[in-house]
Amino acid sequence: MASKAQRQHRISELLAKEQVSSQSVLVELLGEMGMHVNQATVSRDLEELGAIKVRVPGGESVYAIPELPRSQLAPEDHLRRVLSDFVVEVDRSDDLVVVRTPPGSAHVVASALDRNGLEAVLGTVAGDDTILVVARVGCGESVQGRLVELADLL
């Protein structure tokens, strides 16, 4: 059975590739991929992913996940939820903090970190299951501590 993170990753991919007009269509597409879920689960996933309905040429409404501009900051409660859902380990080497997630989830966490605007964080680089968080000089330990706290890894 796929984890929530894996399922949401697949939903993001589907919405980027397909014109999905309803939750029931999304349930069917996920089922074809071997992910058997009900409509209530899909509804919660769409909400958590921030999916919205947009009109496409021809007038049909389809689901999309908007890319938020870097200047639009994510609220701290969103960051806390993302980190507690996806982060499994936080380690560091000086001012480089390494964050580990389940496979396919690093981009979600990195995006939330980038949009949160933590002052001590210069930026992130995300792979599949690992994020490199670059902290300001001398701030690595405090960034690590803050991420551990937000991810509830204490």
C-alpha positions in Angstrom: 0.0 0.0 0.0 1.3 3.4 -0.9 2.1 6.0 1.8 0.3 9.3 1.9 3.4 11.0 0.6 3.7 8.6 -2.3 0.0 9.0 -3.1 0.1 12.8 -3.0 3.2 12.7 -5.2 1.3 10.6 -7.8 -1.6 13.0 -7.6 0.7 16.0 -8.3 2.2 14.1 -11.3 -1.3 13.2 -12.6 -2.6 16.8 -12.3 0.5 18.1 -14.1 0.1 15.6 -17.0 -3.7 15.0 -17.3 -6.8 17.2 -17.3 -8.6 15.8 -14.3 -12.1 17.2 -14.1 -13.4 15.4 -11.0 -12.3 13.5 -7.9 -14.0 10.3 -9.2 -11.8 10.5 -12.3 -8.7 10.9 -10.0 -9.8 7.9 -8.0 -10.0 5.9 -11.2 -6.6 7.1 -12.4 -5.0 6.2 -9.1 -6.7 2.8 -9.2 -5.1 2.2 -12.6 -1.7 2.8 -11.0 -2.5 0.3 -8.3 -3.4 2.9 -5.6 -6.9 2.0 -4.5 -8.3 4.9 -2.5 -11.8 6.3 -1.9 -13.0 9.8 -2.9 -12.8 11.1 0.7 -9.1 10.4 0.8 -8.6 12.0 -2.6 -10.6 15.1 -1.4 -8.3 15.4 1.7 -5.2 15.0 -0.5 -6.3 17.7 -2.9 -7.0 20.0 0.0 -3.5 19.4 1.5 -1.8 19.9 -1.9 -3.6 23.2 -2.3 -5.3 22.0 -5.6 -7.8 24.3 -7.2 -10.2 24.1 -10.1 -9.2 26.1 -13.1 -10.9 26.6 -16.5 -9.1 25.3 -19.5 -9.7 26.2 -23.2 -13.2 24.8 -24.1 -14.7 25.8 -20.7 -14.0 22.7 -18.7 -12.8 22.9 -15.1 -9.9 20.8 -14.1 -7.8 20.4 -11.0 -4.4 22.1 -10.8 -1.8 22.8 -8.1 -0.7 26.4 -8.4 3.0 27.2 -8.1 3.3 29.8 -5.4 5.6 32.6 -6.0 8.7 32.7 -3.7 7.5 36.0 -2.3 4.3 34.4 -1.1 5.1 33.0 2.4 3.7 29.8 3.7 2.2 30.1 7.2 4.2 28.4 10.0 1.4 26.0 10.7 1.6 24.8 7.1 5.4 24.3 7.5 4.9 22.5 10.8 2.3 20.2 9.1 4.5 19.5 6.1 7.6 18.8 8.2 5.8 16.6 10.7 4.2 14.6 7.9 7.3 14.1 5.7 10.6 14.6 7.6 12.1 11.5 9.1 15.6 12.8 10.0 17.6 16.0 10.3 21.4 16.1 10.5 24.0 18.7 9.8 27.6 19.5 8.9 28.4 23.0 10.0 26.0 25.3 8.1 24.7 22.6 5.8 21.6 20.9 7.2 20.5 17.6 5.6 16.8 16.7 5.8 15.6 13.2 4.9 12.1 12.3 3.7 10.3 9.3 2.3 11.1 8.7 -1.5 9.4 11.3 -3.7 8.7 13.8 -0.9 11.8 16.0 -0.7 10.4 18.6 -3.2 7.3 19.2 -1.0 9.4 19.9 2.1 11.9 22.0 0.2 9.1 24.1 -1.3 7.5 24.7 2.1 10.9 25.7 3.5 11.6 28.1 0.6 8.2 29.7 0.9 8.3 30.0 4.7 11.2 32.5 4.6 13.1 31.3 7.7 15.6 34.1 8.0 18.6 31.8 8.8 18.0 29.7 5.6 19.6 30.9 2.4 18.0 28.2 0.3 17.4 24.5 -0.4 18.3 21.9 -3.0 16.0 18.9 -3.2 16.6 15.5 -4.5 14.1 12.6 -4.3 14.4 11.9 -0.6 17.0 14.3 0.6 17.1 18.1 1.0 20.2 20.2 1.5 19.4 23.3 3.5 22.0 26.0 3.3 22.0 28.1 6.5 23.6 31.5 7.0 27.2 31.4 8.4 27.0 30.3 12.0 23.3 29.4 11.9 23.5 25.7 11.0 22.9 24.5 14.6 19.9 26.8 15.1 18.4 25.8 11.8 18.8 22.1 12.6 17.2 22.6 16.0 14.3 24.6 14.5 13.6 21.9 11.8 13.8 19.1 14.4 11.3 21.1 16.5 8.9 21.8 13.6 9.1 18.2 12.5 8.4 17.0 16.0 11.4 14.7 16.0 12.3 15.5 19.6 
